[in-house]
């Protein structure tokens, strides 16, 4: 029974101490009749920190507005640069396409010139062969002429001598 009574007293003590705590913040009237707010030290410090934060947030807000305008300006300039670079890229692509076509044209021209050079080399070889054949023919004809001229001259001289004699 003692334990029961002791337990009951402890429970009542805890229960009463829980109800005896005052909740803060609360409104009260002071001795002059003015309404005042009572705070705990922690609540007062939190409120002070909050007011400090409010001033910092207001300052930050003005800086953010300035930052936003700078960002908008930078984005606008970036868009201009991108547009200019896009135009330059398109022009360079056109130049590359033009250069590729010029390269193809030059390669075709080189191929035609190589073909022409090959044909000219064949003509030179054919001309040299023709000259070689003509030289051989001329030597043969010169040989025949010398032999024929000598025999004809000797025959004429022999006839003249035969007539004279």
Order of alpha helices (4+ residues) and beta strands (2+ residues): alpha-beta-beta-alpha
